[in-house]
Each structure stands twice: as structure tokens, then as C-alpha cells.
Amino acid sequence: MFYWNLKSSSISSLFLAVYSLTLLPLALYFCKTQQSILIDWTILNIGSCYMNMSFLVDFVSLTFSSIVSIISGSVMLFSSSYMKSDVFLKRFIWLVMLFVLSMNFLIFIPSLPALLIGWDGLGIVSFALVIYYQNNKSLGAGMLTLLANRVGDVMILVSIGLLALVGQWNIMLLWDFHLMLILILAITLAGMTKSAQIPFSSWLPAAMAAPTPVSALVHSSTLVTAGVFLLIRFYPTLCLSSVFNYSLLLISVLTMFMAGIGANFENDLKKIIALSTLSQLGVMMMSLALGSQALALYHLYTHAMFKALLFLCAGAIIHASSNNQDIRSMGMIFWQMPLTTACMNVANLSLCGAPFLSGFYSKDMILEMCLWCPTSYFMVVMIFLATGMTMAYSLRLSFSSLWSAYTGLSMHSKHEMDLYVNVSTYILSFSAIAAGLFLQKVVLHFEPESLVLTSVQKNMTMVIIFTGLFVSLIMWDLTFNQMRNSKFKYFYSSMWFFTYLSTQPIVGPSCVIGSKFLKSLDQGWVEILGGQGMMYTLKWLTNVNQNFQKKTFNVFILLVFLNIFFAFVLFFWF
């Protein structure tokens, strides 16, 4: 049984890898010829309104599907080792494959009613994966994830209802609509909830209750990137309103800044990486708000590579540290796990934007675009502060877990002899190193526009990177470690109280109102007028009827005896 479970995960990994390598030449062909194929299948026709199943095949959908598949294949290969002791490994494999299938539906379908197949599939399967370890914490995190994403589902349904006035649901073919502003607002809110932008950010760290392979898949290329991909896909229609760009820029910059500060005060290894994902999602949204659709897609691709690698390395470290996730209880990992440390350093440096790694090509262009576009000085300062925070928490993570003194259990050794873990991390390490230049030159054909920058602005990115590293070295011991019970630390680590504001104001009043309704209706008037009241009424009527029948029976018996007596008297008398 164990051998079959292990074999099934390896077969699914091989299938995803073959599918990804098959799509890559097709994506290159579509990119070179600049072709797009729209397949439209009419399922239902009601009056003048058509229900269509549309499939859009272009280089964007093909490349993104290829990247999702290669990352999913690496994650499934990693799961062959990480989840090998799980009794329900086959169930886990089916859930992950359904997750990948839902994301592929979302990628290829531009029509909103059919897009709900992938959109709702991601939400339902993510809930099942978050509560995979069945306990109260996982259930709470799963409910928070599900309810936060339901807001986006409602916005998609509102958009479908609005487009029913037009008679078709393909936003990409829409150019003149009198309710365009409401439609843009609904689509933007749907993308914000799925990509965890402020004020819907609290579900992203909570989703870390899922197994680490699921976290690697969710935070790299599937669930959290679905909102960004939706806005990128429908950007030509969304940018018709200037309110979209201004509001999205403010929200994305605040999300970057909040996630960067919160990651510096977090001690959970997986939550630090989750907050870094939130920061990079803010970078993608910021690039989209600045008007660069290609740059947002480019950073989406490069981020998927190194973030999946970062999570797999973190999972290997957690697995080798007796399932401990606290970075304060780690140390000297570079001595016992040098290859995993090297891969994690590649992912961290790519996240920081170190030169010649995949994250550098996209992140450097986005920051230069920020300096070139006409934005306010406040936005520029916030963007570069958030970028500096990225260097700070990346260095803190590396120092605490990889290079610090060992603070764990004695007589505990780690090893790197698992072939499944090594192969999956090596594949993603190569992608994190080479994917940036390959995607820029071959796939996207993206060259920087005529960005007229001064030498100071041109070197600003590298200055911010090294400044963030040195400042974090100096301030780490003075602030991050000494502010243990400070109110500021409580404020920053709770994501500006969004963790509590998104749960307590909703759960608290609903519980109070629910208990009052329970006592006054379910256990009160409804019981009196309903089941219990009816039971007591029937019981009372039954008792009355029974008593009446008992007394009537006695009277009848007495009358019978009297009649017999009088009959005998009359018989003998006459």
C-alpha cells in the first residue's frame, strides 16, 4: 500500500513535468507568431443572452500553465518524501491535482460564468487543503480563508449579473457599457480578495496551517496569484477608468509596507515567507497600477520560481528539525544541510533582487518604472522602504535559521540523502537562476521602454538593496530582538490589527446574535409553537381523551349492569 501511494505521487509529478515540457514549444510558437485563438462554444441560449464556454489560447495562458505545471510537478515530487508517512497520501494527491486543474481552468477561460469553475474550484479545494491536518487551528484558518475568498466570489457573481445587461460575458470584448465603473470596482475587489491585498490580508498567513507542499504551491503560482492574473487578463478594460490605477497603487503600496514590517517581527518560518509573498503580490499590483501589464506578468513568473524554491527549502528544514517552525530554535543548518542552505540562499537573494538572478530582472525594472512614472514622492519613499524591508527580513531569516548558533535539541542531526527532495529543489534552483533572463529575452520579448533616468535614479535600486542589508545588520539586535513585549511589535506582528479586525468584529457579533436567536427562537418561541409545544399539546389532549375514555367506559359498564338488572326484574315480575 505504501509503495503504491509513493508511486502515485511520482507518476503525477512525471505527468505534470511532461505536460509542462509539451506546452513550452507551443508557447514559444505562439509568442513568435503573436497568435491568439479564441474557442467559443455556446452551451445555452436564453432569448438574446448566450451562455458560452470560451477558451483563450495565447502565449500568456500557455506560458503560465507551463510554469504552474513544472512547479506543481516539483511540489508533488517533494511530497513523495515529505508526506510519505501520511496515511491518506492518495487523498492528498487527488486534492493537489484538483487544485492544479482549477488553476488551469482559470488560466484558459476568459468568460466570467465559465471562469467560476476554476475560481470556485480554487476556493473549495484550498479550504480542503488548509484543514488537511484536522484540528481547531486548521479549521479556523480554513474558515477565514474560505470566507475571505467568498467576497471575491460574490464580486464575480455581481459582474456576471451586470454583464447580463449586455448579453455576453467576455470582458475582453467589452468597450462601451454605462455601468463600467461598477463593473471595474467588482472585478478589482475580486482580484484584491484572492491576492490578499489590504484589507483582505489576514487570511494569507493563516493559510500556513496547510502542509508545506501545499503552501509552496499556493504561494507561488496558484491561489494567491489568481487575483493578479485576473487583473492582468482584464487590464485593457479595467484601465479605462483612472480610479482603478490610483486606488490600486495606494492599496498595493500599503500592502507592501505592512507585509515588510510584519515579516521583521515574525518568528514562524512559514509565516515569514508568507508575508514576503504578500509583499511581492503588492509589487505586482503596483506594477499593474503604474500601467505596465507586461512587467506585472513578468514578475509573476519569476516570483513563482523562487518562492516555490523558498518554501521547499523551508519544508526540508522544518522536516529535519523535528517539525519545528520557530527560527529561534534553529541554527547551524549550513553545517548539516549545505545543499539546502545553498538553494535557500539562491531563493533569498532572488527575492531581494540580487544581480543576475531571476528576481533581479523583473524587480529592478519595476523599481525603475516607479521612478520614471509620474507618482508622488510619498509613494516612491514607501515603495523603496518596503524594498529595504525585504532585505531586512531575508537577512534576519538567514541569520536566525542558517548561520546562528545551534539552539535546538542536543544529539539531533540532519541529513540530505533524500533523492526526491534534492531533485525537486535542484530543478527549482536552476529555474530561479536562469528563468529571469530566459523569460525576458525569449518568451516575453520585453525590453525596457525609453526610461530617461539620471545616474542616481539608475543606481537607486542597488543602493537600496545594500542599504537595507547594512541597516538590518545594525538595527537587528537593537530593535527586532529587544522589542519583545512592546506594543509596536504587537501592532506590527498582527498586520496592523487586520488579523483581529477581520475575525473579531465579524465572529463576535454573529456569535452573540446567534446565541440570542438560539435562546429566543430555537429554544424559545419556535419550541413552544413548534415541536416541543406540539408534543406537549398532543400529550395533554391524549391524557384528557384517555381519562375521558376511562370514565366513559366505567359509565357504560354501569349502564349495562343496570339494564341487565332491570331486565331480570321485569322478566320475573311479569
CORDA-V624088 format. One record per backbone hydrogen bond with DSSP energy under -1.0 kcal/mol. CO is the residue of the C=O (numbers start at 1). NH is the residue of the N-H. If there is no record, write none. Layout:
# CORDA-V624088
co->(CO/CO)
nh->(NH/NH)
This chain:
# CORDA-V624088
co->(1/2/3/4/5/6/7/8/9/10/11/12/13/14/15/16/17/18/19/20/23/24/25/26/27/28/29/30/30/37/39/41/44/46/49/51/51/53/55/57/58/59/60/61/62/63/64/65/66/67/68/69/70/71/72/73/74/75/76/78/78/79/83/88/89/90/91/92/93/94/95/96/97/98/99/100/101/102/103/104/105/108/111/112/114/115/116/117/118/119/120/121/122/123/124/125/126/127/129/133/135/136/137/138/139/140/141/142/143/144/145/146/149/150/151/152/153/154/155/156/157/158/159/162/163/167/169/170/171/177/179/180/181/182/183/184/185/186/187/188/189/190/191/192/197/201/202/203/205/206/207/211/212/213/214/215/217/217/218/223/225/226/227/228/229/230/234/235/237/238/242/243/244/245/246/247/248/249/250/251/252/253/254/255/256/257/258/259/262/267/268/269/270/271/272/273/274/275/276/277/278/279/280/281/282/283/284/285/286/287/288/292/293/294/295/296/297/298/299/300/301/302/303/304/305/306/307/308/309/310/311/312/313/314/315/316/317/318/325/326/327/333/337/338/339/340/341/342/343/344/345/346/347/348/349/349/354/357/357/358/359/360/362/363/364/365/366/367/368/369/373/376/377/378/379/380/381/382/383/384/385/386/387/388/389/390/391/392/393/394/395/396/397/398/398/399/402/404/418/419/420/421/422/423/424/425/426/427/428/429/430/431/432/434/435/436/437/438/438/439/440/449/451/454/455/459/460/461/462/463/464/465/466/467/468/469/470/471/472/475/476/479/482/486/487/488/489/490/491/492/494/495/497/498/500/503/504/506/507/508/509/510/511/512/513/514/515/516/517/517/518/520/521/524/525/526/527/530/531/532/533/534/535/536/537/538/539/540/541/542/543/544/545/546/547/548/549/550/551/552/553/554/555/556/557/558/559/560/561/562/563/564/565/566/567/568/569/570)
nh->(5/6/7/8/9/10/11/12/13/14/15/16/17/18/19/20/21/22/23/24/27/28/29/30/31/32/33/34/35/57/55/53/51/49/46/43/44/41/39/37/62/63/64/65/66/67/68/69/70/71/72/73/74/75/76/77/78/79/80/81/82/83/86/92/93/94/95/96/97/98/99/100/101/102/103/104/105/106/107/108/109/56/115/116/117/119/120/121/122/123/124/125/126/127/128/129/130/131/132/135/139/140/141/142/143/144/145/146/147/148/149/150/153/154/155/156/157/158/159/160/161/162/163/165/167/50/112/173/174/180/183/184/185/186/187/188/189/190/191/192/193/194/195/197/200/204/206/207/208/209/210/215/216/217/218/219/221/222/224/226/229/230/231/232/233/234/238/239/240/241/246/247/248/249/250/251/252/253/254/255/256/257/258/259/260/261/262/263/265/327/272/273/274/275/276/277/278/279/280/281/282/283/284/285/286/287/288/289/290/292/291/296/297/298/299/300/301/302/303/304/305/306/307/308/309/310/311/312/313/314/315/316/317/318/319/320/321/323/269/329/330/337/341/342/343/344/345/346/347/348/349/350/351/352/353/354/357/360/361/362/363/364/366/367/368/369/370/371/372/373/375/380/381/382/383/384/385/386/387/388/389/390/391/392/393/394/395/396/397/398/399/400/401/402/403/404/334/332/422/423/424/425/426/427/428/429/430/431/432/433/434/435/358/438/439/440/441/442/443/444/446/451/453/458/459/463/464/465/466/467/468/469/470/471/472/473/474/475/476/479/481/483/484/490/491/492/493/494/496/495/499/498/501/502/504/507/508/510/511/512/513/514/515/516/517/518/519/520/521/522/523/525/526/528/529/530/533/534/535/536/537/538/539/540/541/542/543/544/545/546/547/548/549/550/551/552/553/554/555/556/557/558/559/560/561/562/563/564/565/566/567/568/569/570/571/572/573/574)
